[in-house]
Amino acid sequence: GAVVSQHPSRVICKSGTSVKIECRSLDFQATTMFWYRQFPKQSLMLMATSNEGSKATYEQGVEKDKFLINHASLTLSTLTVTSAHPEDSSFYICSARGSRLSTDTQYFGPGTRLTVL
Amino acid sequence: AQSVTQLGSHVSVSEGALVLLRCNYSSSVPPYLFWYVQYPNQGLQLLLKYTSAATLVKGINGFEAEFKKSETSFHLTKPSAHMSDAAEYFCAVSEGKYGGSQGNLIFGKGTKLSVKP
């Protein structure tokens, strides 16, 4: 139980295009989903937190107009990187926390490697 | 504010030797503490967690960690390393049951474990 998937696992795009990353909780309802960014050989940095049906809360320094987050259902959250630039290249990881599972534990997806050319 | 310090960005042990990965935390309220493991190009997998119950916590793959309030530590150990244990390990703290207002995790910088044959 508590499986979180991400799609795509890898994406390469041209500078200026937008990229959408999906995060799904496969066997539980995720009341809260988190989006992280991880640079090479570094730790995870929280970008934003989203609760189903409400607007995401962004961490300081994260541009909400550039990183659009939608948590439209209890099993799906999407992160859209708009007008991507090479500096947006990174490993993006989502996590989910569910109402019926241990509410103190986040379950992580496998990550999405974004490369912007 | 909470914080996590992982001593040693890289630890190398021989197969069969004791694994000790250090984690110290700072928190103004009783913390919830987690250890996650990350294999290359993958997301994070929960190893174990401390949530104010028993101070010695047993996790998956033979790992365990002991919460020591007096030392503000939550070191991860495994009696005998296996080649498959080679990965990046992250310690994280969540303040209170939901980590402040929204259950955020604060991660350490990670420790890369290498296992020599």
HADDOCK unambig.tbl for C-alpha pairs under 7 A between the chains (distance, minus, plus):
assign (segid A and resid 42 and name CA) (segid B and resid 109 and name CA) 6.07 0.50 0.50
assign (segid A and resid 43 and name CA) (segid B and resid 107 and name CA) 6.68 0.50 0.50
assign (segid A and resid 43 and name CA) (segid B and resid 108 and name CA) 6.60 0.50 0.50
assign (segid A and resid 43 and name CA) (segid B and resid 109 and name CA) 4.69 0.50 0.50
assign (segid A and resid 43 and name CA) (segid B and resid 110 and name CA) 6.13 0.50 0.50
assign (segid A and resid 44 and name CA) (segid B and resid 107 and name CA) 6.59 0.50 0.50
assign (segid A and resid 93 and name CA) (segid B and resid 43 and name CA) 6.54 0.50 0.50
assign (segid A and resid 104 and name CA) (segid B and resid 97 and name CA) 5.85 0.50 0.50
assign (segid A and resid 104 and name CA) (segid B and resid 98 and name CA) 6.16 0.50 0.50
assign (segid A and resid 108 and name CA) (segid B and resid 43 and name CA) 5.96 0.50 0.50
assign (segid A and resid 108 and name CA) (segid B and resid 44 and name CA) 5.54 0.50 0.50
assign (segid A and resid 108 and name CA) (segid B and resid 45 and name CA) 6.76 0.50 0.50
assign (segid A and resid 109 and name CA) (segid B and resid 43 and name CA) 5.39 0.50 0.50
assign (segid A and resid 110 and name CA) (segid B and resid 42 and name CA) 4.73 0.50 0.50
assign (segid A and resid 110 and name CA) (segid B and resid 43 and name CA) 3.79 0.50 0.50
assign (segid A and resid 111 and name CA) (segid B and resid 42 and name CA) 5.95 0.50 0.50
assign (segid A and resid 111 and name CA) (segid B and resid 43 and name CA) 5.17 0.50 0.50
